[in-house]
């Protein structure tokens, strides 16, 4: 499977040849640049090579320069080699300008940026991004002063709107996130929790007339427990909702005015909230970082991999050769830098253009065909059965392990069940109200849920059971995974269900497995067989092909794949000792990742859970190379080369506002995978040495297998294996020790992309 990149990159340019042809190469390069499509078209900074030729000082010498470029851009300020470095001003031909500090062609330090619309930013810049503390004044007059992270408002900040409204508090992803206060110009105010720009969580709304609502909010509106108080002391207490069927409040008149006021609780939504709307933010159509691209030699200075305009990868080798795609117009560069950290011995991968779907379709004649029919009939009955209105605050009785519903399914049908071609069976729902509320919390539509599991398309059974002996089934659309369970696992889930519900409700970005239902099928007759199973979300339900899968625990004993390398394919789950990457996340996502892993591990340790793992899936963003050329000269159209990382493009994808809707923690996240190499004399080294060679990836991850508690069997396993192996290398350890080891390992595998 792993092949030498020499089959992909045939073009070679010797250093000696570069030295003798630098002049002609420069002319050719200038022509090719004018023909190639720039990433941002006319908005990009012009290359210095496009300017009029002139004498230049020695390498590394700082001097004052005035650069008038052929495309109409103009720069005046300090200059080193081929890029601004120091203090300077750049004026673009579209009217944008920047004045401030530069470092190797990037805005770095204090500076001011102005847009043609009249909008301005003054503050800190880092690697071309608004990053640090700064003030942004929009063209409509809105003003924000506070923290920034890679072009987005982040941290504490104050936003003053042109209409007089003011928000002061925490920001994240460019929107209000966390604790904050919004003050309307008419005197009304809201103090409390925010999420993605709307009131969400616990908060208090104080109206200009003195009335106030204090309670829980969801998506900008009161939802759940809360109290509405009038200025005279009268109050309405109960459960609030825009849906009249879910609204349940009681009036408590004031002692001074015992008469019940003539007020409809729905006026809170139709009148009060209508007067308290949050002003929208002005959209920034072009960020400064998108205009600071492609200064010559910047990529090599910062140790980044260079990428040709057509998207094909290029890297520098120890013998000063340049590898490029076959048939592309690759030109020699006179200022080549040698990357001594390039892993010449690490085997690069080639990506299959198409990946075979996992599992075997369960058709008529399959040994589990009737079980699948029973499962689908039971799910259709459970989800379609009417129930009471859902409330997020569940009673203790809902979590009782004895809270279960049995339903008999005779072949001829009954008053509650339809006729069916399978044998007679009994169906059990465990804690149905809890799992129904969980599906609502996870925003699972009941109709789509039934269609995925119970539609005309059959389930797929994975080819081999897991190590625990459980079988796994996938729905046809890959949204849901069904796992058969041992009785002990069912007991663990029911025992921790209340704590699990509280955890996933509190932390909506939790990485732990999402459970949607817990059921049992009991076959009647002589066998009396019981099959228990849980329905979970499939972490790898995505339009992106998953090219690599890793199951990571932080232990070394037995943590390697037994398959020979030639048989490893995208559906193979690799383990700790097979890992040869460090995953680099942007700062915001890395901080969120660390916080959530800590929360999830604390929760699992408190519930005495161990032996869980972090499942990671990688989609390598392919290069634009079409066929891969084999050693015999034949073209292989089924293979693609992974794209080497260019930080500018990855950052733009992560922080493009159009991408936020599909990106959340652990799902569809752009990142970089840096290749690592282990020492040959250390077989149990969990994490290899970073090489500096990175690939652009879309990464998926989540914590799975969270139903193994530290019972007597695991304690005996720990005692037995501790005599044979290093106790720190085995999986079966105390939950607190397991949690610490897991975190220590994961926080080394993932790193901030600085």
Number of C-alpha atoms within 10 A of each C-alpha: 14 13 13 17 15 14 15 22 22 15 16 15 17 12 17 10 12 20 14 11 14 16 13 14 18 16 13 15 17 16 12 15 14 10 9 12 12 16 14 12 10 14 17 18 24 21 18 19 17 16 14 10 8 5 5 12 11 10 9 10 10 15 16 15 15 14 16 16 19 14 14 11 19 18 20 17 20 19 26 21 18 18 20 27 22 21 20 21 20 20 18 21 15 12 12 20 20 21 20 21 24 26 19 22 25 23 30 22 20 19 21 21 22 19 20 11 11 13 18 19 21 20 21 23 29 20 19 24 22 32 21 20 20 21 21 22 20 21 14 12 15 19 19 21 20 21 23 26 22 25 21 20 26 23 20 20 21 20 21 18 22 13 11 11 19 21 22 20 21 22 26 20 22 19 18 28 22 20 20 22 21 23 20 22 14 12 12 19 20 21 20 21 23 26 19 15 20 18 29 22 21 19 22 22 24 19 21 15 10 13 18 21 21 20 21 22 24 17 14 16 18 28 23 19 20 21 21 23 21 18 12 13 14 20 21 19 18 16 21 26 22 15 9 10 8 16 16 15 18 12 16 16 18 17 10 9 11 10 11 12 14 6 8 7 19 15 11 18 14 11 10 16 16 11 14 18 11 19 14 9 13 12 8 13 6 11 18 22 21 17 20 19 23 20 19 17 18 18 20 16 10 9 14 19 20 21 18 15 16 16 15 23 24 18 18 20 17 14 10 17 20 22 20 24 25 18 10 12 15 23 20 23 19 17 12 15 16 16 18 13 14 18 18 12 8 16 14 15 17 21 22 18 13 9 13 10 11 15 16 15 18 19 15 10 8 12 10 13 17 17 19 22 18 24 21 20 20 25 20 20 17 21 16 12 9 8 11 7 10 13 16 17 11 14 10 8 10 17 23 15 15 11 14 15 13 14 16 17 22 18 15 13 13 11 5 10 17 13 12 15 11 17 16 17 21 17 23 19 20 22 22 22 20 22 20 18 20 20 18 16 14 15 9 14 11 15 11 11 18 17 17 21 27 20 15 9 15 21 28 22 21 16 12 11 14 11 7 8 11 13 17 21 24 26 21 17 13 20 17 24 21 25 19 20 21 14 12 12 18 20 13 17 20 19 15 17 18 16 17 19 19 12 16 19 15 11 12 12 14 21 23 24 16 21 20 22 22 22 25 21 22 20 18 15 10 6 8 11 12 15 17 18 23 19 20 18 17 17 23 23 17 14 7 14 22 20 20 19 22 20 23 25 25 28 23 20 17 13 21 15 15 11 11 7 10 8 9 16 18 19 15 14 18 23 22 23 23 16 21 20 22 23 24 22 23 21 15 15 21 19 13 12 21 15 12 19 22 13 15 19 24 16 17 22 18 13 19 18 24 28 23 24 20 20 21 21 26 27 22 28 21 23 18 15 22 18 16 22 19 14 12 7 9 10 13 12 13 13 20 22 25 23 21 27 23 18 18 17 14 18 17 16 15 20 18 12 15 10 14 14 7 9 13 13 19 20 19 25 24 27 28 28 25 20 23 20 18 18 12 7 7 9 10 15 15 19 21 18 15 18 18 17 22 26 21 25 26 22 25 24 22 22 23 17 14 18 22 16 22 18 13 9 11 18 13 12 14 19 14 12 16 16 9 8 12 11 17 16 18 21 24 23 22 19 22 17 13 24 26 16 18 23 17 12 18 20 16 12 19 17 19 15 15 9
